[in-house]
Amino acid sequence: MVKRQLPNPAELLELMQFKKPELDARKRRLDAALTTYDLRDIAKRRTPAAAFDYTDGGAEGELSMHRARQAFEDIELHPDILRPAAHVDTTTEILGGTSAMPFGIAPTGFTRLMQTEGETAGAGAAAAAGIPFTLSTLGTTSIEDVKAANPNGRNWFQLYVMRQREISYGLVERAAKAGFDTLMFTVDTPVAGARLRDKRNGFSIPPQLTLGTIINAIPRPWWWIDFLTTPKLEFASLSTTGGTVGDLLNAAMDPTISYDDLEVIREMWPGKLVVKGVQNVPDAVRLIDRGVDGIILSNHGGRQLDRAPIPFHLLPQVVREVGKDATVMIDTGIMNGADIVASVALGAKFTLVGRAYLYGLMAGGRQGVDRMIDILRTELERTMALLGVSSLDELEPRHVTQLTRLMPVSATTAAAAEGVAARA
């Protein structure tokens, strides 16, 4: 039997070590966030529905978005045992420069509508972390102000080719003059995808005060106070706004863009040129043959063509075809550092995070973006250490198995035919 005794006051005192209370409410809620999904929960509580859903939603039935996330969850990681990885190095060389980690911040449009610090917070956090920041053509901070927020770091610019080509050409010249080192020529947005959440919410640029938005704003007065007491939105490219996001995209974008436009931009741009929105192997091969420096496998975060290919599933095929000749990168669906590890193991040189960044921004401005980066860094380093790898160069395809829930009909038919033949 266990011998019982009265508690020893000295031992009891040792157990009564109370944590010093955190008086900063923002820091307190951010410290409690352990994953990017925790940041998403905070963001949802603090942001009006229309602005949150613009970030959180995808096109039509949102199948592309959910499938992309599911693809990262459906992986199996294979660790090596008895291979010490006491010190993990996450630095990488990408497009002629160094990044402290194999991910950067993706371009996002209308960012200050999510939280008023917007791209300035993202660029500043990227600078502090030593990773690249990408400004969108539809960003709400100017090229020059982003450069001021990240004067010594890696700044990239995402370009839409517009109906008025002079607007796009002017942006290319401004980005080059400001010292941006990489241009993302985006090809997956000839017209706007059907973002049904935005239509149902009546989300417009700028946001309109209606009975619904007022009711939704009552428990979130801080968002409207920030919006109404900070400078008017400044867009990187648009001089006039009004209407839904889809209206703006359809008015600005040009479905006739072609390889000829790519050649014009290539001649204008002095830095690295990558094409964003590649979704099949033949297009990847054509682009590399045309001399681009890299490609980004992306379905625009599931916000354009619903039921589009899953970039993570496409990655090994593309790497086999062009990985030796060009830089292959990936975005869409990345929410965990393990997603980044898996992408690098399968041949991606770099990854980009969009929604995770915006969840952090909405959860706590610049501090929230810092927290997002810290969460991904911790997950990245821990996953590498548990796999037994000390550097990104040690990651190999053998470390990852992609488990698929979706199988092409042709493959299913072939497997069934083989089964019938075997039984015969």
ZAKOLMI-810753 format. One record per residue: residue in three letters; x, y, z of N, C-alpha, C in turn. Coordinates in steps of 0.001 Angstrom, whole numbers, padded with zeros to 6 digits, always signed. Layout:
ALAXYZXYZXYZ
...
This chain:
MET+000834-001198+000000+000000+000000+000000+000875+001257+000000
VAL+000364+002325-000648+001096+003584-000693+000979+004280+000653
LYS+002104+004699+001189+002104+005409+002453+001629+006839+002257
ARG+000695+007285+003047+000138+008626+002961+000766+009546+003995
GLN+000871+010852+003617+001388+011838+004550+000790+013192+004233
LEU+000875+014065+005201+000402+015424+004971+001338+016139+003991
PRO+000795+017004+003114+001666+017737+002185+002739+018528+002914
ASN+003946+018490+002364+005049+019270+002909+004910+020706+002414
PRO+004771+021691+003295+004587+023085+002853+005682+023573+001908
ALA+006935+023153+002159+008031+023595+001296+007867+023032-000118
GLU+007480+021733-000228+007276+021132-001531+006074+021747-002241
LEU+005024+022042-001462+003832+022668-002032+004153+024047-002592
LEU+005029+024766-001888+005417+026102-002337+006154+026043-003662
GLU+006960+024988-003846+007694+024836-005104+006733+024651-006286
LEU+005610+023983-006034+004638+023746-007093+003824+024984-007429
MET+003764+025899-006479+002927+027082-006670+003724+028218-007316
GLN+004226+027952-008525+004961+028958-009279+004014+029541-010326
PHE+003413+030652-010011+002413+031237-010902+003095+032033-012017
LYS+002558+031837-013225+003094+032543-014368+002720+034011-014302
LYS+003687+034852-014626+003423+036281-014628+002377+036607-015687
PRO+001308+037312-015306+000255+037598-016292+000757+038505-017413
GLU+000305+038227-018638+000638+039042-019789-000443+040099-019959
LEU-000061+041358-019787-001027+042445-019834-001335+042910-021257
ASP-000452+042604-022188-000666+042981-023583-001631+041982-024212
ALA-002859+042415-024481-003885+041500-024971-003507+040890-026318
ARG-002897+041687-027196-002509+041165-028514-001463+040084-028374
LYS-000444+040345-027576+000610+039356-027382+000052+038100-026716
ARG-000875+038289-025792-001445+037149-025091-002186+036215-026055
ARG-002996+036794-026940-003744+035921-027850-002840+035306-028912
LEU-001797+036033-029343-000892+035479-030341-000016+034375-029749
ASP+000418+034556-028502+001228+033521-027851+000429+032227-027683
ALA-000875+032357-027565-001721+031172-027398-001929+030420-028708
ALA-001613+031043-029827-001765+030403-031135-000571+029496-031396
LEU-000826+028216-031560+000243+027247-031763+000333+026763-033205
THR-000694+027028-034004-000705+026626-035406-001284+027765-036237
THR-001120+027669-037559-001735+028680-038412-003253+028593-038356
TYR-003783+027424-038054-005231+027302-037898-005711+028024-036639
ASP-004867+028060-035602-005198+028870-034421-005261+030351-034801
LEU-004305+030783-035613-004329+032170-036091-005586+032431-036918
ARG-005991+031460-037711-007223+031600-038490-008427+031804-037566
ASP-008497+031055-036489-009621+031201-035550-009655+032602-034948
ILE-008477+033114-034582-008408+034472-034030-008828+035483-035089
ALA-008317+035297-036307-008646+036209-037400-010145+036251-037654
LYS-010795+035107-037604-012231+035048-037869-013016+035808-036812
ARG-012549+035751-035569-013236+036469-034486-013068+037970-034616
ARG-011960+038405-035179-011620+039826-035132-011894+040583-036437
THR-012300+039873-037483-012442+040494-038795-013877+040367-039295
PRO-014442+041421-039858-015790+041322-040437-015872+040179-041454
ALA-017055+039598-041558-017232+038393-042367-016794+038591-043808
ALA-017148+039723-044413-016835+039926-045831-015334+039930-046065
ALA-014577+040635-045224-013125+040694-045383-012488+039344-045068
PHE-012961+038678-044012-012399+037369-043678-012671+036363-044782
ASP-013887+036337-045292-014237+035362-046324-013502+035623-047627
TYR-013157+036887-047901-012362+037160-049097-011042+036405-049023
THR-010431+036388-047848-009186+035655-047639-009415+034160-047595
ASP-010390+033754-046845-010585+032351-046500-011202+031537-047626
GLY-011919+032181-048535-012695+031461-049530-011949+031157-050804
GLY-012601+030338-051622-012071+029990-052930-013138+030168-053992
ALA-012901+029598-055140-013843+029731-056258-014931+028660-056176
GLU-016116+029052-056574-017262+028162-056733-017438+027251-055517
GLY-017303+025927-055695-017494+025013-054569-016278+024861-053677
GLU-015201+025591-053973-013957+025589-053189-013302+024212-053152
LEU-013526+023415-054200-012935+022080-054257-011423+022146-054435
SER-010950+023043-055304-009504+023152-055525-008775+023506-054237
MET-009330+024441-053495-008699+024878-052256-008634+023731-051246
HIS-009735+023046-051044-009762+021962-050055-008922+020769-050498
ARG-008925+020478-051792-008101+019368-052269-006617+019656-052093
ALA-006228+020912-052295-004811+021265-052137-004369+021071-050694
ARG-005206+021489-049757-004855+021286-048347-004853+019808-047996
GLN-005841+019080-048508-005919+017653-048214-004691+016922-048730
ALA-004171+017359-049878-002995+016706-050453-001806+016761-049498
PHE-001651+017876-048798-000545+017983-047840-000805+017149-046591
GLU-002059+017015-046224-002366+016173-045067-002202+014696-045400
ASP-002423+014340-046668-002312+012951-047094-000890+012615-047527
ILE+000045+012814-046637+001416+012397-046902+001910+011547-045738
GLU+002878+010744-046040+003556+009944-045022+005024+010330-045053
LEU+005579+010670-043907+006983+011075-043803+007803+009910-043273
HIS+008997+009716-043853+009831+008563-043506+011132+009030-042851
PRO+011220+008964-041536+012437+009433-040844+013559+008407-040909
ASP+014775+008908-040864+015960+008063-040709+016344+008074-039232
ILE+016599+006920-038670+016947+006840-037256+018456+006876-037058
LEU+018862+007240-035863+020269+007278-035456+021105+008169-036367
ARG+020461+009215-036870+021170+010226-037655+020964+011555-036961
PRO+021902+011943-036098+021714+013161-035302+021516+014403-036158
ALA+020562+015213-035774+020321+016498-036444+020118+017546-035366
ALA+021156+017684-034538+021046+018594-033400+020925+020042-033847
HIS+021537+020366-034978+021499+021736-035493+020936+021699-036916
VAL+019775+022282-037084+019086+022268-038368+019308+023592-039084
ASP+019768+023525-040326+020003+024718-041144+018898+024818-042193
THR+018094+025874-042120+016967+026032-043048+017255+027027-044170
THR+018460+027540-044256+018758+028547-045282+018808+027905-046665
THR+018494+028694-047671+018509+028202-049043+018856+029327-049993
GLU+019375+028960-051150+019629+029911-052224+018469+029846-053213
ILE+017899+030999-053506+016759+031026-054407+016837+032248-055318
LEU+016802+032015-056607+016769+033068-057618+017857+034125-057395
GLY+019054+033639-057158+020204+034535-057066+020431+035181-055722
GLY+019711+034761-054697+019895+035347-053371+019615+034318-052291
THR+019785+034752-051065+019625+033860-049911+018290+034110-049225
SER+017692+033042-048739+016512+033134-047879+016778+032304-046634
ALA+016413+032830-045487+016672+032128-044232+015858+030850-044107
MET+014778+030751-044869+013921+029564-044863+013390+029336-046274
PRO+012945+028121-046571+012499+027828-047938+011061+028247-048219
PHE+010657+029362-047652+009349+029914-047976+009399+031430-047907
GLY+008510+032047-048691+008370+033491-048671+006899+033852-048621
ILE+006622+035136-048547+005240+035602-048483+004719+035820-049897
ALA+003594+035181-050184+002992+035228-051514+002306+036568-051745
PRO+002067+036929-053006+001339+038166-053303-000143+038018-052956
THR-000692+039017-052304-002112+039011-051949-002708+040375-052296
GLY-003910+040366-052833-004556+041611-053228-005388+042221-052115
PHE-005553+043559-052169-006447+044294-051262-006106+044042-049787
THR-004810+043902-049490-004374+043388-048192-004763+044295-047025
ARG-004739+045599-047222-005079+046491-046105-006557+046424-045743
LEU-007370+045828-046589-008754+045604-046202-008864+044495-045160
MET-007893+043603-045129-007903+042544-044120-007500+043101-042750
GLN-006483+043953-042768-005996+044612-041554-005159+045796-042024
THR-005318+046932-041390-004831+048182-041968-003311+048286-042105
GLU-002540+047471-041386-001089+047520-041562-000670+046903-042896
GLY-001474+045980-043392-001318+045447-044741+000083+045023-045123
GLU+000462+045370-046348+001750+044937-046899+002942+045463-046111
THR+002782+046583-045445+003888+047098-044633+004243+046113-043528
ALA+003221+045523-042909+003458+044506-041884+004116+043273-042483
GLY+003622+042844-043647+004198+041665-044287+005637+041866-044698
ALA+005929+043016-045302+007290+043294-045754+008241+043431-044574
GLY+007787+044100-043516+008625+044255-042334+008920+042929-041654
ALA+007896+042067-041560+008091+040754-040944+009016+039891-041788
ALA+008867+039966-043111+009748+039208-043997+011188+039669-043853
ALA+011376+040986-043762+012720+041517-043592+013349+041004-042305
ALA+012577+041015-041213+013094+040562-039927+013441+039078-039950
ALA+012671+038299-040720+012891+036857-040774+013919+036459-041823
GLY+014274+037387-042716+015236+037073-043762+014670+036248-044900
ILE+013372+036475-045205+012729+035754-046300+012155+036760-047299
PRO+011870+036361-048541+011337+037305-049524+009879+037684-049246
PHE+009542+038900-049666+008162+039379-049626+007737+039713-051050
THR+006499+039318-051401+006002+039581-052751+004830+040544-052707
LEU+004923+041619-053468+003845+042599-053583+003000+042269-054804
SER+001683+042292-054622+000764+042033-055720+000489+043300-056516
THR+000217+043120-057814-000280+044226-058627-001506+044862-057979
LEU-002325+044051-057336-003533+044539-056671-003314+044761-055183
GLY-002046+044942-054794-001748+045271-053402-002223+046669-053055
THR-002321+046935-051767-002831+048219-051291-001744+049078-050667
THR-000514+048810-051041+000626+049632-050648+001491+049798-051888
SER+002038+050967-052077+002798+051227-053296+004119+050457-053303
ILE+004653+050299-054490+005959+049660-054656+007010+050368-053816
GLU+006987+051676-053843+008001+052459-053133+007871+052323-051623
ASP+006634+052241-051109+006444+052103-049666+006821+050711-049172
VAL+006629+049704-050000+007080+048367-049635+008602+048335-049561
LYS+009236+048984-050517+010698+049069-050486+011172+049765-049220
ALA+010454+050801-048805+010829+051514-047578+010661+050624-046349
ALA+009647+049742-046375+009415+048849-045239+010406+047694-045214
ASN+010979+047371-046358+011933+046270-046465+013110+046730-047325
PRO+013881+047699-046817+014892+048349-047667+016068+047468-048033
ASN+016398+046508-047196+017597+045701-047440+017287+044234-047716
GLY+016006+043880-047734+015632+042485-047926+015256+042165-049353
ARG+014750+040956-049555+014334+040500-050875+012906+040936-051135
ASN+012687+041774-052138+011354+042181-052563+011089+041644-053955
TRP+009943+040965-054111+009509+040443-055399+008211+041138-055790
PHE+007943+041197-057100+006716+041845-057565+005922+040894-058455
GLN+004627+040765-058176+003735+039924-058968+002996+040790-059975
LEU+003077+040412-061249+002541+041244-062325+001350+040586-063011
TYR+000259+041342-063111-000825+041006-064028-000631+041839-065297
VAL-000805+041198-066439-000788+041950-067688-002206+042431-067959
MET-002377+043754-067974-003706+044340-068062-004072+044709-069495
ARG-005345+045005-069674-005814+045430-070989-005031+046658-071456
GLN-004808+047581-070525-003975+048745-070821-002525+048374-070515
ARG-001829+047906-071533-000479+047397-071331+000440+048434-070679
GLU+000196+049717-070959+001065+050750-070409+001079+050723-068878
ILE-000054+050368-068259-000098+050275-066797+000870+049196-066324
SER+000803+048042-066946+001694+046941-066559+003153+047290-066815
TYR+003431+047907-067951+004810+048282-068255+005337+049289-067236
GLY+004478+050225-066843+004898+051208-065848+005229+050567-064513
LEU+004450+049544-064131+004722+048839-062876+006047+048102-062943
VAL+006330+047483-064082+007604+046783-064255+008765+047763-064083
GLU+008647+048915-064666+009715+049915-064564+009873+050416-063133
ARG+008766+050648-062455+008834+051116-061060+009461+050067-060150
ALA+009076+048807-060339+009625+047742-059504+011129+047594-059730
ALA+011554+047702-060987+012984+047615-061290+013744+048779-060661
LYS+013171+049960-060775+013820+051143-060211+013931+051054-058695
ALA+012928+050441-058054+012931+050311-056594+013830+049187-056106
GLY+014417+048429-057019+015351+047386-056617+014723+046037-056328
PHE+013491+045810-056770+012896+044482-056626+013695+043522-057509
ASP+013987+042323-057005+014917+041462-057748+014246+040378-058565
THR+012949+040127-058335+012267+039049-059052+010873+039496-059462
LEU+010468+039124-060675+009142+039450-061187+008362+038161-061407
MET+007135+038123-060891+006245+036975-061089+005221+037328-062163
PHE+005380+036761-063325+004446+036949-064432+003309+035951-064223
THR+002113+036458-063918+001013+035590-063506+000099+035273-064673
VAL-000198+033974-064864-000872+033529-066091-002203+032810-065850
ASP-002636+032705-064601-003835+031912-064320-005083+032759-064082
THR-005025+034035-064486-006147+034934-064216-006551+035709-065470
PRO-006895+035010-066560-007366+035746-067733-008695+036443-067460
VAL-009524+035785-066644-010761+036387-066141-010873+036012-064670
ALA-011773+036680-063958-011929+036419-062532-012657+035103-062293
GLY-012181+034362-061292-012911+033178-060860-014193+033579-060136
ALA-015115+032643-060010-016403+032916-059354-016254+032702-057849
ARG-015935+033772-057149-015739+033695-055690-017082+033992-055018
LEU-017812+032918-054781-019209+033043-054384-019388+033634-052993
ARG-018443+033392-052115-018558+033997-050777-018602+035523-050895
ASP-017753+036077-051773-017723+037531-051940-019060+038043-052459
LYS-019650+037321-053407-020941+037759-053950-022035+037687-052892
ARG-022037+036626-052122-023063+036479-051096-022914+037528-049999
ASN-021670+037909-049707-021420+038915-048673-021563+040337-049190
GLY-021688+040494-050509-021714+041837-051072-020398+042561-050889
PHE-019293+041795-050924-017967+042371-050695-017579+043254-051873
SER-017234+044486-051600-016888+045433-052652-015644+046213-052260
ILE-015067+046893-053251-013893+047741-053052-014272+049174-053429
PRO-014252+050122-052482-014061+049933-051049-015297+049315-050405
PRO-015170+048802-049158-016324+048193-048500-017426+049221-048267
GLN-018669+048755-048396-019817+049642-048255-020516+049401-046915
LEU-020997+050465-046329-021771+050349-045098-023214+050011-045447
THR-023628+048794-045094-025002+048366-045280-025509+047866-043936
LEU-026800+047538-043892-027349+047022-042642-026606+045765-042214
GLY-026309+044894-043193-025608+043661-042862-024204+043901-042344
THR-023447+044790-042999-022079+045037-042544-022057+045741-041194
ILE-023036+046604-040953-023103+047284-039660-023378+046289-038546
ILE-024315+045376-038778-024628+044362-037759-023405+043490-037499
ASN-022717+043101-038581-021542+042260-038437-020397+042994-037753
ALA-020367+044324-037867-019275+045112-037299-019454+045394-035814
ILE-020660+045249-035300-020925+045614-033902-019963+044922-032935
PRO-019733+043604-033057-018781+042975-032131-017315+043173-032530
ARG-017052+043903-033619-015685+044114-034100-015446+045599-034379
PRO-015692+046454-033424-015579+047893-033705-014161+048324-034034
TRP-013166+047586-033503-011776+047975-033739-011412+047949-035225
TRP-011993+047004-035975-011679+046909-037400-012142+048155-038128
TRP-013367+048594-037857-013891+049779-038530-013189+051046-038069
ILE-012816+051099-036785-012064+052253-036292-010741+052354-037035
ASP-010046+051212-037170-008789+051198-037916-009003+051644-039359
PHE-010040+051098-039992-010274+051383-041402-010607+052850-041638
LEU-011402+053433-040758-011885+054802-040960-010905+055861-040475
THR-009914+055463-039690-008980+056453-039135-007566+056303-039691
THR-007412+055523-040745-006107+055366-041382-006196+055867-042832
PRO-005058+056128-043466-005088+056702-044810-005903+055869-045788
LYS-006459+056521-046772-007236+055874-047810-006380+054823-048516
LEU-007026+053737-048929-006297+052676-049602-005559+053192-050835
GLU-004296+052809-050944-003502+053145-052130-003163+051861-052851
PHE-003577+051738-054090-003332+050529-054844-002037+050656-055640
ALA-001395+049515-055811-000138+049512-056558-000356+049858-058023
SER-001589+049644-058522-001790+049850-059958-003085+050553-060310
LEU-004137+050346-059524-005446+050859-059916-005631+052300-059467
SER-006017+053136-060388-006271+054533-060035-007708+054760-059626
THR-008626+053887-060060-010024+053983-059673-010515+052612-059243
THR-011429+052605-058290-012001+051358-057811-013499+051527-057659
GLY-014173+050413-057500-015607+050433-057309-016215+049170-057855
GLY-016991+048474-057035-017597+047228-057446-016967+046051-056746
THR-017385+044844-057128-016861+043642-056513-015438+043380-056998
VAL-014762+042474-056295-013414+042099-056715-013450+041518-058123
GLY-014471+040699-058402-014603+040137-059740-014758+041206-060802
ASP-015545+042251-060503-015713+043357-061450-014370+044012-061756
LEU-013587+044244-060706-012297+044903-060889-011350+044038-061708
LEU-011313+042742-061399-010424+041852-062133-010816+041775-063602
ASN-012099+041625-063857-012542+041503-065246-012310+042784-066040
ALA-012374+043933-065351-012128+045198-066037-010648+045395-066340
ALA-009796+044854-065467-008365+045102-065610-007637+044027-066417
MET-008016+042757-066227-007265+041671-066840-007616+041499-068314
ASP-006714+040838-069017-006891+040663-070450-006781+039183-070807
PRO-007876+038553-071246-007826+037126-071576-007013+036811-072824
THR-006518+037837-073513-005746+037592-074739-004240+037540-074502
ILE-003790+037606-073234-002342+037580-073012-001753+036297-073578
SER-000510+036397-074054+000101+035279-074759+001603+035252-074500
TYR+002275+034324-075169+003728+034253-075056+004393+035521-075582
ASP+003732+036210-076468+004290+037473-076960+004422+038488-075816
ASP+003407+038534-074946+003481+039432-073793+004602+039024-072848
LEU+004780+037725-072691+005886+037247-071852+007219+037720-072399
GLU+007387+037687-073726+008642+038117-074332+008876+039614-074134
VAL+007816+040402-074229+007946+041849-074007+008426+042125-072582
ILE+007801+041465-071616+008187+041672-070216+009606+041173-069978
ARG+009960+040065-070590+011324+039525-070438+012362+040540-070903
GLU+012070+041239-071994+012993+042241-072507+013085+043443-071578
MET+011972+043779-070905+011940+044954-070037+012585+044710-068688
TRP+012467+043488-068179+012806+043226-066782+014270+042827-066625
PRO+015034+043511-065766+016463+043216-065637+016780+042084-064667
GLY+015811+041700-063830+016079+040692-062814+015608+039306-063212
LYS+015327+038497-062197+014854+037138-062421+013366+037181-062794
LEU+012981+036325-063750+011590+036265-064197+011059+034857-063966
VAL+009962+034766-063209+009305+033482-062990+007851+033597-063438
VAL+007285+032484-063855+005890+032453-064295+005068+031739-063231
LYS+004033+032417-062763+003195+031900-061680+001842+031446-062233
GLY+001443+030230-061833+000160+029718-062275+000275+028548-063238
VAL+001435+027902-063284+001639+026749-064163+000894+025547-063577
GLN+000170+024796-064467-000679+023718-063964-000602+022437-064791
ASN+000410+022328-065660+000639+021057-066342+002090+020971-066805
VAL+002516+019765-067118+003912+019531-067481+004279+020162-068824
PRO+003471+020014-069881+003867+020618-071163+004089+022128-071081
ASP+003238+022847-070328+003445+024287-070185+004758+024576-069455
ALA+005077+023766-068458+006340+023949-067743+007520+023806-068698
VAL+007473+022806-069549+008560+022578-070513+008671+023742-071491
ARG+007529+024209-072016+007556+025328-072966+008175+026573-072337
LEU+007808+026845-071108+008307+028046-070449+009813+027974-070233
ILE+010294+026821-069819+011731+026678-069606+012467+026810-070936
ASP+011887+026250-071997+012497+026389-073320+012564+027854-073749
ARG+011637+028665-073236+011621+030086-073583+012534+030914-072677
GLY+013205+030265-071757+014244+030943-070999+013827+031623-069710
VAL+012653+031301-069159+012303+031895-067869+013194+031294-066795
ASP+013361+032022-065714+014255+031565-064653+013602+030559-063718
GLY+012284+030554-063678+011612+029628-062791+010121+029603-063056
ILE+009459+028620-062466+008016+028507-062560+007434+028259-061167
ILE+006200+028703-060975+005499+028451-059716+004269+027615-060034
LEU+004259+026395-059515+003084+025548-059647+002026+026085-058699
SER+000897+026505-059260-000115+027184-058455-001450+027148-059171
ASN-002527+026954-058411-003855+027171-058977-004520+028389-058329
HIS-003669+029345-057957-004124+030628-057401-004851+030432-056072
GLY-004359+029482-055291-004979+029244-053997-006394+028713-054095
GLY-006730+028106-055244-008082+027605-055427-009102+028703-055655
ARG-008630+029867-056113-009509+031026-056233-009891+031341-057681
GLN-009423+030538-058627-009714+030795-060029-010550+029658-060627
LEU-009887+028673-061221-010585+027540-061798-010802+026488-060729
ASP-012057+026257-060356-012317+025196-059398-012123+023846-060091
ARG-011713+022846-059307-011351+021519-059820-010058+021561-060648
ALA-009243+022560-060428-007950+022640-061105-006989+021589-060541
PRO-005890+021299-061246-004911+020337-060725-004368+020768-059369
ILE-003986+019778-058580-003409+020029-057257-001905+020246-057434
PRO-001393+021431-057140+000036+021694-057388+000979+020699-056721
PHE+000676+020290-055494+001557+019377-054776+001601+018013-055455
HIS+000492+017557-056032+000496+016294-056763+001260+016425-058074
LEU+001218+017597-058669+001891+017840-059937+003407+017973-059779
LEU+003842+018338-058595+005243+018682-058341+006250+017622-058805
PRO+006121+016353-058410+007157+015380-058823+007286+015238-060332
GLN+006143+015290-061059+006193+015162-062510+006962+016326-063144
VAL+006668+017534-062678+007322+018710-063241+008812+018712-062920
VAL+009168+018353-061705+010574+018318-061311+011338+017320-062172
ARG+010731+016183-062460+011405+015192-063315+011687+015755-064705
GLU+010778+016570-065210+010919+017080-066565+011839+018296-066662
VAL+011739+019227-065711+012462+020498-065872+013286+020894-064650
GLY+013269+020074-063613+013928+020461-062364+015410+020715-062489
LYS+016065+020066-063458+017510+020266-063633+017821+021562-064386
ASP+016811+022099-065064+017044+023259-065926+016516+024575-065362
ALA+015647+024506-064369+015035+025741-063863+014577+025566-062429
THR+014261+026672-061808+013780+026681-060430+012290+026393-060412
VAL+011903+025332-059715+010498+024968-059583+010043+025319-058166
MET+008996+026127-058078+008438+026529-056800+006970+026130-056731
ILE+006368+026259-055549+004998+025809-055379+004283+026674-054348
ASP+002982+026887-054572+002124+027464-053532+000785+026742-053562
THR-000159+027212-052786-001527+026699-052651-001605+025577-051615
GLY-002237+025893-050506-002551+024889-049494-001551+024727-048379
ILE-000463+025488-048388+000584+025311-047374+000154+025976-046066
MET+000027+025179-045023-000417+025680-043724+000465+025198-042577
ASN+001467+024384-042868+002290+023793-041817+003721+023674-042321
GLY+004676+023770-041417+006063+023617-041810+006358+022276-042438
ALA+005605+021242-042050+005787+019925-042648+005390+019938-044124
ASP+004425+020783-044496+004061+020924-045914+005249+021437-046716
ILE+005989+022362-046121+007158+022936-046786+008260+021882-046910
VAL+008479+021130-045844+009484+020059-045878+009155+019059-046979
ALA+007891+018646-047059+007484+017673-048068+007688+018217-049478
SER+007393+019501-049675+007563+020116-050990+009031+020129-051398
VAL+009900+020501-050471+011334+020531-050775+011858+019121-051044
ALA+011399+018158-050262+011845+016778-050460+011479+016265-051845
LEU+010337+016713-052377+009894+016265-053697+010416+017139-054829
GLY+011320+018070-054507+012024+018789-055553+011754+020269-055676
ALA+010818+020815-054903+010578+022255-054962+011772+022996-054359
LYS+012205+024052-055046+013293+024860-054512+012799+025884-053498
PHE+011486+026171-053552+010963+027222-052691+009446+027091-052644
THR+008845+027675-051604+007396+027665-051450+006924+029066-051076
LEU+005636+029312-051264+005040+030605-050931+003782+030387-050102
VAL+003587+031244-049096+002399+031135-048246+001572+032415-048377
GLY+000290+032256-048613-000608+033394-048782-001631+033499-047666
ARG-002540+032521-047590-003573+032595-046560-002975+032573-045161
ALA-001961+031745-044937-001344+031687-043603-000842+033070-043188
TYR-000239+033777-044130+000224+035152-043886-000936+036064-043513
LEU-002035+035983-044261-003162+036867-043998-003877+036513-042701
TYR-003906+035232-042351-004484+034869-041052-003692+035528-039921
GLY-002370+035485-040029-001545+036148-039021-001774+037641-038997
LEU-001873+038247-040182-002106+039689-040273-003419+040068-039615
MET-004477+039351-039924-005782+039660-039337-005808+039390-037837
ALA-005025+038417-037399-005003+038085-035975-004273+039119-035144
GLY-003296+039826-035734-002535+040748-034897-001596+041676-035627
GLY-001910+042063-036868-001049+043003-037575+000365+042465-037752
ARG+001336+043349-037653+002735+042933-037834+003114+041831-036851
GLN+002688+041942-035600+003017+040908-034616+002405+039564-035017
GLY+001239+039605-035632+000611+038376-036079+001369+037721-037219
VAL+001905+038527-038133+002712+037975-039217+004008+037384-038660
ASP+004621+038085-037714+005809+037543-037050+005506+036190-036414
ARG+004331+036101-035773+003945+034856-035114+003731+033741-036132
MET+003119+034067-037255+002920+033072-038318+004250+032521-038790
ILE+005204+033405-039041+006524+032970-039498+007201+032109-038437
ASP+007066+032500-037181+007674+031737-036092+007065+030337-035986
ILE+005738+030238-036173+005080+028934-036132+005601+028037-037246
LEU+005657+028558-038468+006143+027760-039586+007617+027386-039406
ARG+008402+028328-038873+009823+028040-038629+009971+026884-037636
THR+009218+026944-036546+009298+025895-035530+008894+024544-036099
GLU+007804+024514-036862+007350+023259-037468+008350+022746-038485
LEU+008925+023644-039251+009926+023287-040258+011147+022643-039607
GLU+011688+023298-038594+012889+022811-037929+012612+021487-037205
ARG+011469+021399-036536+011150+020171-035804+010965+018995-036758
THR+010280+019220-037866+010062+018139-038830+011385+017656-039403
MET+012268+018590-039744+013571+018197-040285+014361+017390-039257
ALA+014355+017850-038010+015101+017140-036965+014543+015734-036757
LEU+013215+015591-036783+012605+014279-036583+012864+013353-037772
LEU+013068+013919-038955+013414+013116-040126+014885+012719-040126
GLY+015684+013395-039293+017106+013104-039246+017902+013819-040315
VAL+017437+015012-040733+018172+015790-041730+018588+017133-041122
SER+019794+017548-041417+020341+018782-040846+020246+019963-041782
SER+020038+019707-043076+019938+020791-044042+018913+020431-045107
LEU+018466+021430-045834+017473+021192-046874+018019+020299-047981
ASP+019327+020369-048231+019940+019560-049278+019837+018061-048991
GLU+019651+017710-047730+019567+016297-047360+018174+015719-047578
LEU+017174+016583-047811+015818+016094-048067+015751+015463-049448
GLU+015129+014296-049531+015026+013558-050788+013609+013024-050962
PRO+013238+012655-052197+011898+012099-052420+011574+010906-051532
ARG+012592+010130-051142+012337+008966-050304+011776+009321-048939
HIS+011914+010580-048535+011379+011008-047236+009869+011184-047241
VAL+009255+011170-048416+007825+011491-048521+007103+010490-049405
THR+005958+010031-048949+005029+009286-049789+003743+010092-049899
GLN+003323+010351-051129+002050+011035-051357+000938+009992-051374
LEU+000020+010093-050437-001130+009212-050380-002277+009903-051102
THR-002893+009223-052049-003909+009887-052868-005296+009332-052582
ARG-006241+010231-052372-007643+009843-052260-008319+009884-053621
LEU-007768+010703-054515-008348+010869-055839-007457+010167-056863
MET-008028+009278-057638-007260+008575-058668-007922+008814-060023
PRO-007141+009171-061040-007734+009387-062367-008500+008158-062842
VAL-009578+008409-063570-010415+007316-064069-009595+006345-064913
SER-008699+006855-065751-007881+006002-066602-007064+005019-065784
ALA-006501+005506-064686-005699+004633-063829-006577+003593-063148
THR-007761+004032-062695-008683+003113-062047-009128+002028-063024
THR-009437+002426-064260-009870+001479-065275-008771+000460-065582
ALA-007537+000957-065673-006412+000064-065955-006224-000946-064830
ALA-006340-000473-063596-006171-001359-062449-007270-002420-062434
ALA-008497-001997-062756-009619-002945-062786-009403-003987-063871
ALA-008914-003537-065036-008672-004465-066145-007598-005495-065768
GLU-006570-005041-065090-005515-005947-064662-006063-006980-063694
GLY-006976-006505-062806-007582-007421-061843-008416-008489-062519
VAL-009177-008102-063550-010005-009057-064295-009101-010081-065007
ALA-008029-009554-065619-007114-010439-066322-006472-011451-065366
ALA-006109-010981-064172-005476-011878-063193-006433-012964-062746
ARG-007718-012588-062557-008695-013569-062125-008992-014595-063214
ALA-008904-014122-064486-009154-015021-065595-008030-016062-065706
